[in-house]
Amino acid sequence: KYYFIDTVVSNLSNNNNPSFSFELAQWVEFVREFYPGLILAAVMVLLYLEKHRSRKNWFKDFIACFDFLNPDRPLVTPSLNYFAYFFVCSSLAFLLIFAPSGGYTNYLYQIVLPPSYLVLFQSIKPASRLGLISFFMLLLNMVSFGWLRFNPDFLQQAHSNDWATLYQYVDGSKQVLNTPVITSELVRVGIVPVDSGQTEYYYQIMPYANNKLIGPNYDVVKQNGSQYKNLIHRSVKNTEYSWIIVTAGDHLFKTGDWVKYYSRIRTLTVAMPQVDQRWTLEIWGPINK
């Protein structure tokens, strides 16, 4: 019952002054990885426009697609292409809601890429000359994407020692107040994560209009968030966490909540070459241990 609020409403409420450069970087990365398919799609759009450019009454035909005079009939009379409709809605959702939310290219891959290629595949006629060209273009796209995202260089162990050191703090721990960077490792060893990566959006959600169709009202969500943060504070005060491992300068929790009970042991930087990112983490241990 919290899915829509956690996925859509929370992202909307946390899109505060989104960075244009951040959104642009996502599109640049998308073009870099899928340029053969995008070139093919552009060619097919141009061919479609050229085919219909000679129609003299195109505007009249366009207006005829809408039935404004009969309220008991569909507004748009022609049958719509489901995949094209899916693509338009997904693209608008990405541009207006998900792109500025901070999940670098994740939503672009999840909700924009599938419908765009479904529309493209539907438009290709295998028996035509363009169909043969399309095959080689899409094959090139698969190879280029595979090289970028599954480059053998990613398997190099240049940063393995940093990750091994980080995971040593997780192994043998009972509870960890964590950064999302180690969420998967916590799950692997059977520890329930405190911050999954989506937690910050869920518990910093801004007020929204109550509507039973989208889930519980704002007061319920806010109360649950407050209870959760109070539980974290009590756990810190009672030094129930074996370690506090957070992203330096950018995390859900306030450092002032634990400086009386924990001391910073070290700062560690880990690399994620697949997404070209480096994360600096602070590791805190209980003072009385």
ROSERO-198258 format. One line per field, with one value per atom (N, C-alpha, C): residue in one letter; x, y, z; atom name. Coordinates in steps of 0.02 Angstrom, whole numbers. Atoms other than C-alpha are relative to their C-alpha. Example, Ala and Ser with C-alpha at 12.3 -4.5 7.8 and 13.67 -1.06 7.14 Angstrom:
# residues 2
resn [A  A  A  S  S  S] $
u [45  615  45  -42  684  -39] $
v [-59  -225  60  -59  -53  55] $
w [0  390  0  -3  357  37] $
name [N  CA  C  N  CA  C] $
This chain:
# residues 289
resn [K  K  K  Y  Y  Y  Y  Y  Y  F  F  F  I  I  I  D  D  D  T  T  T  V  V  V  V  V  V  S  S  S  N  N  N  L  L  L  S  S  S  N  N  N  N  N  N  N  N  N  N  N  N  P  P  P  S  S  S  F  F  F  S  S  S  F  F  F  E  E  E  L  L  L  A  A  A  Q  Q  Q  W  W  W  V  V  V  E  E  E  F  F  F  V  V  V  R  R  R  E  E  E  F  F  F  Y  Y  Y  P  P  P  G  G  G  L  L  L  I  I  I  L  L  L  A  A  A  A  A  A  V  V  V  M  M  M  V  V  V  L  L  L  L  L  L  Y  Y  Y  L  L  L  E  E  E  K  K  K  H  H  H  R  R  R  S  S  S  R  R  R  K  K  K  N  N  N  W  W  W  F  F  F  K  K  K  D  D  D  F  F  F  I  I  I  A  A  A  C  C  C  F  F  F  D  D  D  F  F  F  L  L  L  N  N  N  P  P  P  D  D  D  R  R  R  P  P  P  L  L  L  V  V  V  T  T  T  P  P  P  S  S  S  L  L  L  N  N  N  Y  Y  Y  F  F  F  A  A  A  Y  Y  Y  F  F  F  F  F  F  V  V  V  C  C  C  S  S  S  S  S  S  L  L  L  A  A  A  F  F  F  L  L  L  L  L  L  I  I  I  F  F  F  A  A  A  P  P  P  S  S  S  G  G  G  G  G  G  Y  Y  Y  T  T  T  N  N  N  Y  Y  Y  L  L  L  Y  Y  Y  Q  Q  Q  I  I  I  V  V  V  L  L  L  P  P  P  P  P  P  S  S  S  Y  Y  Y  L  L  L  V  V  V  L  L  L  F  F  F  Q  Q  Q  S  S  S  I  I  I  K  K  K  P  P  P  A  A  A  S  S  S  R  R  R  L  L  L  G  G  G  L  L  L  I  I  I  S  S  S  F  F  F  F  F  F  M  M  M  L  L  L  L  L  L  L  L  L  N  N  N  M  M  M  V  V  V  S  S  S  F  F  F  G  G  G  W  W  W  L  L  L  R  R  R  F  F  F  N  N  N  P  P  P  D  D  D  F  F  F  L  L  L  Q  Q  Q  Q  Q  Q  A  A  A  H  H  H  S  S  S  N  N  N  D  D  D  W  W  W  A  A  A  T  T  T  L  L  L  Y  Y  Y  Q  Q  Q  Y  Y  Y  V  V  V  D  D  D  G  G  G  S  S  S  K  K  K  Q  Q  Q  V  V  V  L  L  L  N  N  N  T  T  T  P  P  P  V  V  V  I  I  I  T  T  T  S  S  S  E  E  E  L  L  L  V  V  V  R  R  R  V  V  V  G  G  G  I  I  I  V  V  V  P  P  P  V  V  V  D  D  D  S  S  S  G  G  G  Q  Q  Q  T  T  T  E  E  E  Y  Y  Y  Y  Y  Y  Y  Y  Y  Q  Q  Q  I  I  I  M  M  M  P  P  P  Y  Y  Y  A  A  A  N  N  N  N  N  N  K  K  K  L  L  L  I  I  I  G  G  G  P  P  P  N  N  N  Y  Y  Y  D  D  D  V  V  V  V  V  V  K  K  K  Q  Q  Q  N  N  N  G  G  G  S  S  S  Q  Q  Q  Y  Y  Y  K  K  K  N  N  N  L  L  L  I  I  I  H  H  H  R  R  R  S  S  S  V  V  V  K  K  K  N  N  N  T  T  T  E  E  E  Y  Y  Y  S  S  S  W  W  W  I  I  I  I  I  I  V  V  V  T  T  T  A  A  A  G  G  G  D  D  D  H  H  H  L  L  L  F  F  F  K  K  K  T  T  T  G  G  G  D  D  D  W  W  W  V  V  V  K  K  K  Y  Y  Y  Y  Y  Y  S  S  S  R  R  R  I  I  I  R  R  R  T  T  T  L  L  L  T  T  T  V  V  V  A  A  A  M  M  M  P  P  P  Q  Q  Q  V  V  V  D  D  D  Q  Q  Q  R  R  R  W  W  W  T  T  T  L  L  L  E  E  E  I  I  I  W  W  W  G  G  G  P  P  P  I  I  I  N  N  N  K  K  K] $
u [40  0  43  -45  152  38  -42  219  -3  7  148  30  -28  196  76  -73  372  33  -30  400  -10  17  313  -4  11  256  64  -62  419  51  -47  522  -22  25  410  16  -9  424  73  -71  613  38  -32  647  5  -9  708  56  -48  793  47  -41  853  53  -56  1020  -10  4  1009  59  -59  1185  -7  10  1134  -45  45  989  35  -35  1097  50  -49  1230  -33  35  1101  -16  16  1047  62  -63  1227  22  -19  1263  -45  49  1105  17  -18  1155  64  -65  1332  -9  9  1268  -47  51  1125  -4  2  1175  -17  22  1156  -76  73  976  -34  30  941  7  -8  1012  -51  50  902  -70  66  749  -9  4  787  -12  9  800  -71  69  633  -51  45  550  2  -7  618  -34  34  556  -76  73  384  -25  20  376  2  -5  433  -58  56  298  -65  64  160  5  -8  231  -42  37  140  -75  72  -31  -22  22  -123  -43  48  -255  20  -24  -146  -28  27  -210  -73  70  -391  -7  1  -356  18  -20  -272  -58  57  -423  -55  53  -538  12  -16  -451  -33  29  -538  -75  73  -724  -20  17  -769  -75  71  -956  -40  36  -1003  33  -31  -965  -3  6  -1018  45  -46  -884  72  -70  -694  21  -24  -608  43  -43  -478  -30  36  -564  45  -41  -419  30  -33  -340  72  -67  -179  47  -52  -18  19  -11  0  73  -70  190  21  -15  199  -29  32  78  41  -42  183  65  -62  340  -9  13  265  -11  15  197  63  -61  360  51  -48  465  -20  23  357  11  -11  366  74  -71  555  21  -20  574  -26  32  454  8  0  474  67  -55  619  69  -67  761  38  -38  803  7  5  780  65  -65  961  21  -18  954  30  -34  1083  -16  20  1011  -42  38  918  -70  67  745  0  -6  804  2  -3  847  -65  57  694  -65  66  550  1  -3  612  27  -33  725  -46  42  602  -53  50  457  29  -30  574  21  -22  645  -59  61  473  -31  26  414  45  -47  572  -7  7  555  -66  65  372  0  -2  417  44  -46  549  -36  26  495  58  -58  613  17  -12  590  26  -22  639  75  -71  812  19  -13  798  2  0  762  69  -68  935  48  -42  1018  -15  21  919  33  -30  985  72  -70  1166  8  -3  1131  -14  17  1051  54  -56  1192  58  -52  1315  -16  21  1214  13  -12  1224  75  -72  1412  27  -26  1445  -23  25  1333  37  -36  1415  70  -69  1587  3  1  1539  -18  26  1445  31  -30  1536  72  -70  1710  43  -42  1838  42  -39  1933  -35  37  1793  17  -15  1851  69  -65  2021  -9  5  2055  37  -38  2132  -29  32  2006  -27  28  1969  19  -22  2070  -44  44  1962  -67  65  1802  8  -11  1875  5  -6  1921  -68  67  1746  -43  43  1662  23  -22  1769  -39  39  1670  -71  68  1508  -1  -3  1559  5  -1  1522  -39  39  1417  -71  70  1244  -46  38  1176  48  -41  1248  -45  34  1186  37  -37  1228  -13  7  1257  -29  27  1164  55  -55  1336  8  -10  1340  -65  65  1155  0  0  1181  42  -42  1321  -35  38  1211  -53  50  1074  32  -35  1200  17  -20  1257  -58  60  1079  -14  14  1078  -51  51  925  28  -27  981  -44  37  932  -18  11  949  11  -4  910  22  -14  946  -62  63  763  -27  25  740  -2  -3  794  -58  56  658  -65  63  525  -11  8  559  14  -6  597  -54  53  437  -35  35  350  -76  73  162  -31  36  46  -74  72  -142  -21  24  -230  -46  41  -304  7  -2  -351  23  -20  -314  75  -73  -127  32  -28  -106  -17  14  -104  12  -8  -118  67  -66  30  15  -11  6  24  -19  21  73  -68  179  50  -44  256  10  -5  217  45  -42  295  74  -68  449  31  -24  465  15  -11  448  63  -60  582  64  -60  705  11  -8  671  28  -27  706  75  -71  873  38  -33  915  9  -6  878  53  -49  983  71  -66  1128  17  -11  1109  19  -14  1112  58  -57  1260  -17  22  1162  32  -32  1250  73  -70  1414  44  -36  1468  -51  37  1401  43  -36  1454  -44  42  1388  41  -32  1426  20  -25  1532  -39  33  1429  -66  62  1277  -35  36  1168  -63  66  997  6  -5  1061  45  -39  1132  57  -59  1308  -7  9  1258  -37  37  1148  46  -41  1296  71  -69  1454  13  -9  1423  12  -1  1417  48  -44  1527  56  -57  1696  19  -17  1756  66  -58  1878  44  -38  1928  -46  35  1878  27  -19  1878  -35  28  1852  -2  8  1782  -21  14  1770  -53  49  1626  13  -19  1704  -56  55  1544  -41  38  1461  44  -49  1620  -11  11  1591  49  -40  1694  -38  37  1612  48  -40  1697  -44  41  1632  35  -25  1651  -20  14  1664  8  2  1616  -10  8  1634  -20  22  1560  60  -53  1662  17  -11  1640  23  -23  1706  71] $
v [-61  0  64  -58  114  7  2  72  66  -60  222  61  -56  343  -3  8  272  11  -3  267  67  -60  421  62  -60  542  22  -18  534  31  -29  568  70  -67  714  50  -47  792  14  -10  774  27  -32  851  75  -70  1015  30  -33  1124  -50  50  978  32  -25  1003  -18  13  1023  -42  38  956  -74  70  798  -35  29  767  -8  2  808  -58  54  686  -68  63  547  -12  6  582  -11  10  593  -72  70  424  -47  41  352  0  -4  415  -37  34  350  -76  72  176  -28  26  164  41  -42  278  -37  34  143  -7  6  111  67  -67  297  27  -20  330  -35  38  192  27  -28  264  67  -65  438  -9  13  368  -22  25  279  56  -58  438  45  -43  538  -32  35  405  5  -5  410  70  -69  600  14  -10  597  -33  36  470  38  -35  580  74  -71  748  24  -19  748  4  -3  734  73  -70  896  19  -16  885  -32  34  822  31  -33  953  -18  19  913  -73  70  728  -6  1  764  20  -23  861  -53  51  721  -59  54  604  11  -16  692  10  -6  680  40  -45  831  7  -13  829  -55  56  659  -23  16  645  -74  70  462  -44  38  412  20  -17  408  66  -64  576  -11  16  500  -59  52  399  -55  55  304  -42  43  156  24  -23  207  -60  50  110  -6  8  38  13  -9  33  74  -72  214  38  -31  266  -14  20  170  41  -37  258  73  -70  433  10  -6  407  -12  16  329  57  -54  468  62  -57  602  -12  16  513  8  -6  506  73  -70  689  41  -43  760  -24  27  644  -32  43  522  26  -21  606  41  -41  735  -33  28  613  -26  21  558  -70  68  379  2  -13  400  -54  40  323  -61  60  188  1  -3  247  5  -4  284  -70  69  100  -37  41  36  19  -19  138  33  -33  227  -47  44  100  -55  54  -48  22  -19  45  29  -30  139  -54  54  -23  -43  35  -105  35  -39  36  -10  7  19  -69  67  -170  -8  4  -150  34  -38  -28  -31  31  -137  -54  51  -240  -45  43  -389  -13  17  -421  58  -58  -245  9  -16  -176  32  -32  -69  -52  52  -227  -31  28  -297  50  -52  -131  4  -4  -129  -56  57  -301  15  -15  -244  59  -57  -80  -23  25  -171  -46  42  -298  43  -47  -153  29  -28  -81  -49  51  -244  -5  6  -254  61  -61  -72  7  -4  -78  -50  51  -239  21  -21  -163  55  -54  -9  -23  20  -96  -64  63  -263  -5  -3  -208  -44  44  -338  38  -39  -197  7  -5  -191  -58  59  -362  5  -9  -296  10  -1  -309  61  -58  -135  28  -29  -84  -53  54  -253  5  -5  -218  49  -49  -65  -31  32  -166  -55  53  -311  30  -34  -191  23  -23  -117  -58  57  -288  -34  27  -338  29  -31  -216  -27  29  -298  -71  70  -478  -5  10  -533  52  -51  -379  -24  16  -392  51  -54  -223  52  -52  -88  57  -59  88  17  7  86  54  -36  182  -49  45  113  -38  33  65  -72  67  -89  -38  32  -134  -72  68  -287  -47  42  -351  -15  13  -331  -54  51  -431  -69  63  -564  -35  30  -591  -5  9  -584  57  -58  -409  45  -44  -299  70  -67  -134  53  -57  29  48  -45  133  -40  41  40  40  -43  189  39  -34  233  30  -20  264  76  -73  447  35  -30  486  -12  20  395  40  -32  478  75  -72  653  27  -17  659  65  -62  827  -12  10  851  -8  11  788  -7  3  786  -72  66  641  -29  34  516  -75  71  337  -43  38  284  -10  6  315  -29  31  249  40  -34  307  75  -73  493  21  -26  604  -8  3  605  -70  69  415  -12  10  414  39  -42  557  -30  30  471  -63  59  308  19  -24  404  25  -25  491  -57  58  327  -37  36  249  37  -39  391  0  4  388  -67  66  202  -2  -3  235  39  -41  370  -40  40  253  -55  52  117  28  -33  240  15  -19  300  -61  62  120  -39  31  80  -71  65  -63  -17  12  -40  -19  19  -131  52  -52  0  48  -49  158  14  -10  164  42  -46  315  35  -39  416  68  -63  566  59  -62  725  -6  9  649  -64  59  532  23  -14  521  23  -10  536  59  -57  684  -24  22  662  16  -19  752  -51  51  604  -53  55  490  19  -18  591  -12  13  563  -74  71  376  -38  33  337  48  -40  397  -25  19  399  -38  44  257  15  -12  291  24  -20  361  -44  47  243  19  -16  276  -64  60  137  23  -17  140  -46  38  85  16  -17  82  -9  11  18  64  -62  186  61  -54  289  45  -37  339  -24  15  346  26  -18  347  3  -8  413  -16  24  325  13  -9  363  -61  58  217  21  -19  248  -62  55  130  25  -20  133  24  -28  237  -45  40  119  -72  68  -34  3] $
w [0  0  0  1  13  -66  60  -160  -40  41  -255  36  -38  -116  0  -3  -101  -68  67  -290  -34  38  -358  43  -41  -222  34  -36  -125  -47  48  -281  -22  17  -328  54  -56  -156  14  -13  -151  -59  58  -322  13  -17  -251  -43  44  -383  -34  33  -491  -44  39  -576  -73  72  -765  -24  20  -780  17  -20  -687  -50  49  -806  -67  64  -957  -1  -3  -899  -12  10  -896  -74  71  -1075  -42  37  -1135  7  -11  -1057  -39  37  -1136  -74  71  -1309  -14  9  -1287  -3  -3  -1249  -53  46  -1373  -65  59  -1517  -64  62  -1654  -4  0  -1603  -7  6  -1587  -71  71  -1761  -43  38  -1829  11  -15  -1741  -35  34  -1811  -75  72  -1988  -14  10  -1970  9  -8  -1906  -61  60  -2053  -60  55  -2176  7  -12  -2095  -17  14  -2105  -75  72  -2286  -36  31  -2328  6  -11  -2256  -14  13  -2305  -59  61  -2473  10  -13  -2393  7  2  -2429  60  -52  -2295  67  -60  -2153  64  -60  -2030  10  -4  -2070  24  -21  -2050  74  -70  -1883  46  -40  -1817  1  4  -1875  47  -47  -1754  68  -64  -1609  -7  0  -1569  62  -56  -1461  12  -3  -1495  32  -28  -1426  65  -65  -1239  18  -16  -1237  -43  42  -1362  17  -15  -1348  -32  27  -1371  -61  57  -1487  -37  37  -1623  -28  27  -1705  57  -49  -1615  9  -15  -1529  3  -7  -1538  73  -72  -1365  19  -16  -1368  -5  6  -1429  59  -58  -1292  63  -56  -1166  1  5  -1228  20  -15  -1217  75  -72  -1040  42  -37  -980  -5  9  -1054  41  -39  -973  75  -70  -806  18  -13  -819  3  3  -869  58  -50  -741  72  -67  -593  19  -21  -593  -18  22  -688  53  -49  -552  69  -67  -408  28  -25  -397  -20  22  -464  -70  64  -601  -52  59  -764  18  -17  -665  -32  27  -714  -76  73  -891  -29  23  -912  13  -22  -821  -36  26  -894  -68  66  -1052  -53  49  -1137  -26  26  -1147  -51  50  -1232  -63  59  -1349  -50  45  -1418  -23  23  -1424  -60  57  -1537  -60  55  -1641  -33  27  -1662  -39  33  -1708  -68  62  -1846  -54  48  -1928  -41  45  -2079  -21  11  -2085  -73  71  -2272  -41  37  -2322  4  -1  -2360  67  -64  -2203  56  -51  -2105  8  -3  -2149  33  -31  -2104  75  -70  -1942  41  -35  -1896  19  -14  -1911  49  -46  -1820  71  -67  -1674  27  -20  -1672  24  -20  -1664  68  -65  -1520  57  -51  -1423  17  -10  -1448  37  -31  -1403  72  -69  -1249  44  -38  -1193  17  -13  -1211  53  -48  -1111  70  -65  -972  28  -23  -965  -23  20  -1006  45  -42  -948  51  -48  -863  67  -63  -733  47  -41  -672  33  -32  -623  76  -73  -437  31  -23  -420  66  -59  -285  48  -40  -208  74  -70  -50  39  -34  -10  18  -13  -27  53  -50  73  69  -65  213  25  -19  211  24  -18  217  65  -63  365  59  -53  470  2  2  414  26  -22  442  76  -72  619  39  -35  659  11  -14  736  -32  32  679  -25  29  569  -24  27  540  -65  62  357  -53  62  198  -52  52  45  -38  36  -25  22  -26  86  11  -10  80  -23  27  -30  43  -43  83  65  -61  237  -11  16  154  -8  11  104  65  -64  284  49  -42  353  48  -42  430  -35  29  402  -9  10  322  33  -27  406  -56  57  247  -64  61  86  -61  57  -27  -18  11  -47  64  -65  139  8  -9  131  -35  34  4  38  -34  104  63  -65  271  -1  7  207  -47  46  105  22  -13  92  1  -3  127  -69  63  -9  15  -8  -37  16  -19  47  -53  50  -74  12  -15  -31  -59  60  -210  -4  5  -189  62  -60  -12  62  -64  170  -6  3  204  29  -18  241  74  -73  431  21  -17  438  -21  25  331  43  -41  431  69  -67  596  -2  6  536  -8  9  480  65  -64  648  48  -43  741  -20  25  632  19  -17  659  76  -74  848  21  -14  847  -14  16  762  54  -52  890  64  -62  1036  -8  12  956  2  -3  937  73  -70  1117  42  -37  1179  -31  37  1062  -22  25  986  -68  65  819  10  -3  801  -33  36  676  -31  40  597  -62  63  415  -46  38  320  -54  52  165  27  -29  213  -27  19  212  -35  38  127  23  -25  229  35  -30  309  73  -72  487  18  -23  583  45  -38  650  74  -69  810  42  -36  854  31  -24  885  24  -21  925  74  -71  1111  14  -13  1091  -46  49  940  -19  25  878  -70  68  699  0  1  671  -61  60  492  -56  61  323  -57  53  174  -65  65  -11  -42  42  -122  -70  70  -312  -30  39  -424  -74  69  -598  -50  47  -680  -11  7  -647  8  -3  -637  61  -62  -456  54  -59  -296  61  -59  -125  60  -61  32  60  -55  187  66  -68  372  41  -42  493  73  -70  674  43  -47  821  68  -68  998  43  -41  1119  58  -60  1266  -14  17  1173  -26] $
name [N  CA  C  N  CA  C  N  CA  C  N  CA  C  N  CA  C  N  CA  C  N  CA  C  N  CA  C  N  CA  C  N  CA  C  N  CA  C  N  CA  C  N  CA  C  N  CA  C  N  CA  C  N  CA  C  N  CA  C  N  CA  C  N  CA  C  N  CA  C  N  CA  C  N  CA  C  N  CA  C  N  CA  C  N  CA  C  N  CA  C  N  CA  C  N  CA  C  N  CA  C  N  CA  C  N  CA  C  N  CA  C  N  CA  C  N  CA  C  N  CA  C  N  CA  C  N  CA  C  N  CA  C  N  CA  C  N  CA  C  N  CA  C  N  CA  C  N  CA  C  N  CA  C  N  CA  C  N  CA  C  N  CA  C  N  CA  C  N  CA  C  N  CA  C  N  CA  C  N  CA  C  N  CA  C  N  CA  C  N  CA  C  N  CA  C  N  CA  C  N  CA  C  N  CA  C  N  CA  C  N  CA  C  N  CA  C  N  CA  C  N  CA  C  N  CA  C  N  CA  C  N  CA  C  N  CA  C  N  CA  C  N  CA  C  N  CA  C  N  CA  C  N  CA  C  N  CA  C  N  CA  C  N  CA  C  N  CA  C  N  CA  C  N  CA  C  N  CA  C  N  CA  C  N  CA  C  N  CA  C  N  CA  C  N  CA  C  N  CA  C  N  CA  C  N  CA  C  N  CA  C  N  CA  C  N  CA  C  N  CA  C  N  CA  C  N  CA  C  N  CA  C  N  CA  C  N  CA  C  N  CA  C  N  CA  C  N  CA  C  N  CA  C  N  CA  C  N  CA  C  N  CA  C  N  CA  C  N  CA  C  N  CA  C  N  CA  C  N  CA  C  N  CA  C  N  CA  C  N  CA  C  N  CA  C  N  CA  C  N  CA  C  N  CA  C  N  CA  C  N  CA  C  N  CA  C  N  CA  C  N  CA  C  N  CA  C  N  CA  C  N  CA  C  N  CA  C  N  CA  C  N  CA  C  N  CA  C  N  CA  C  N  CA  C  N  CA  C  N  CA  C  N  CA  C  N  CA  C  N  CA  C  N  CA  C  N  CA  C  N  CA  C  N  CA  C  N  CA  C  N  CA  C  N  CA  C  N  CA  C  N  CA  C  N  CA  C  N  CA  C  N  CA  C  N  CA  C  N  CA  C  N  CA  C  N  CA  C  N  CA  C  N  CA  C  N  CA  C  N  CA  C  N  CA  C  N  CA  C  N  CA  C  N  CA  C  N  CA  C  N  CA  C  N  CA  C  N  CA  C  N  CA  C  N  CA  C  N  CA  C  N  CA  C  N  CA  C  N  CA  C  N  CA  C  N  CA  C  N  CA  C  N  CA  C  N  CA  C  N  CA  C  N  CA  C  N  CA  C  N  CA  C  N  CA  C  N  CA  C  N  CA  C  N  CA  C  N  CA  C  N  CA  C  N  CA  C  N  CA  C  N  CA  C  N  CA  C  N  CA  C  N  CA  C  N  CA  C  N  CA  C  N  CA  C  N  CA  C  N  CA  C  N  CA  C  N  CA  C  N  CA  C  N  CA  C  N  CA  C  N  CA  C  N  CA  C  N  CA  C  N  CA  C  N  CA  C  N  CA  C  N  CA  C  N  CA  C  N  CA  C  N  CA  C  N  CA  C  N  CA  C  N  CA  C  N  CA  C  N  CA  C  N  CA  C  N  CA  C  N  CA  C  N  CA  C  N  CA  C  N  CA  C  N  CA  C  N  CA  C  N  CA  C  N  CA  C  N  CA  C  N  CA  C  N  CA  C  N  CA  C  N  CA  C  N  CA  C  N  CA  C  N  CA  C  N  CA  C  N  CA  C  N  CA  C  N  CA  C  N  CA  C  N  CA  C  N  CA  C  N  CA  C  N  CA  C  N  CA  C  N  CA  C  N  CA  C  N  CA  C  N  CA  C  N  CA  C  N  CA  C  N  CA  C  N  CA  C  N  CA  C  N  CA  C  N  CA  C  N  CA  C  N  CA  C  N  CA  C  N  CA  C  N  CA  C  N  CA  C  N  CA  C  N  CA  C  N  CA  C  N  CA  C  N  CA  C  N  CA  C  N  CA  C  N  CA  C  N  CA  C  N  CA  C  N  CA  C  N  CA  C  N  CA  C  N  CA  C  N  CA  C  N  CA  C  N  CA  C  N  CA  C  N  CA  C  N  CA  C  N  CA  C  N  CA  C  N  CA  C  N  CA  C  N  CA  C  N  CA  C  N  CA  C  N  CA  C  N  CA  C] $
